[in-house]
Each structure stands twice: as structure tokens, then as C-alpha cells.
Amino acid sequence: MSEAQLGLVTATPIIIIFAVALRRMGVLSTAGTVSAVALSVAIAVVLFTTQ
């Protein structure tokens, strides 16, 4: 696993946890949270497979 892939594996869960925490605080809407999680996972998958 390259350093870029390790970074993706590390950063994606942090982004998801942060989005959920913002949702629980009432800062993000449900649609915003779902889109943030879905897009971060999609970007991570694309970048992980092309590295």
C-alpha cells in the first residue's frame, strides 16, 4: 500500500466522523451529511484504485 492510499484510508473515516458529528450538533442537514459521506467514499474509492 502506497503512502497516498494509506492517507486515503486514514482521511476518509475522519471526514465521515466529522460530518456525523456536525449533523448531531445541528450544523449540517441530513442531506448534506449523506452527500458528504457518499462523495468522500466515492472519491476515496476512485483515488485508491487509480493510485
C-alpha positions as CSV (number, residue, x, y, z in Angstrom):
1,M,0.0,0.0,0.0
2,S,1.4,3.4,-1.0
3,E,1.5,6.4,1.2
4,A,-1.3,8.0,-0.8
5,Q,-3.5,5.0,-0.3
6,L,-2.7,5.0,3.4
7,G,-3.6,8.7,3.6
8,L,-7.0,7.9,1.9
9,V,-7.7,5.1,4.3
10,T,-6.9,7.4,7.2
11,A,-8.6,10.6,6.0
12,T,-11.9,9.1,4.8
13,P,-13.1,7.8,8.1
14,I,-12.1,11.1,9.8
15,I,-14.2,13.0,7.2
16,I,-17.2,10.7,7.9
17,I,-16.9,11.1,11.6
18,F,-16.6,14.8,11.3
19,A,-19.7,15.0,9.1
20,V,-21.8,12.9,11.5
21,A,-20.6,15.0,14.4
22,L,-21.7,18.2,12.6
23,R,-25.0,16.6,11.9
24,R,-25.5,15.7,15.6
25,M,-24.7,19.3,16.5
26,G,-27.3,20.5,14.1
27,V,-24.9,22.3,11.7
28,L,-25.4,20.0,8.7
29,S,-28.7,18.8,7.3
30,T,-29.3,15.2,6.8
31,A,-29.0,15.6,3.0
32,G,-25.7,17.5,3.5
33,T,-24.4,14.7,5.7
34,V,-25.4,12.0,3.3
35,S,-23.9,13.7,0.4
36,A,-20.6,14.5,2.3
37,V,-20.3,10.9,3.3
38,A,-21.2,9.5,-0.1
39,L,-18.9,11.8,-2.0
40,S,-16.0,11.3,0.3
41,V,-16.3,7.5,0.0
42,A,-16.7,7.8,-3.8
43,I,-13.6,10.0,-4.1
44,A,-11.6,7.7,-1.9
45,V,-12.5,4.6,-3.9
46,V,-11.6,6.3,-7.2
47,L,-8.3,7.6,-5.9
48,F,-7.5,4.4,-4.1
49,T,-8.0,2.3,-7.2
50,T,-6.1,4.6,-9.5
51,Q,-3.0,5.0,-7.2
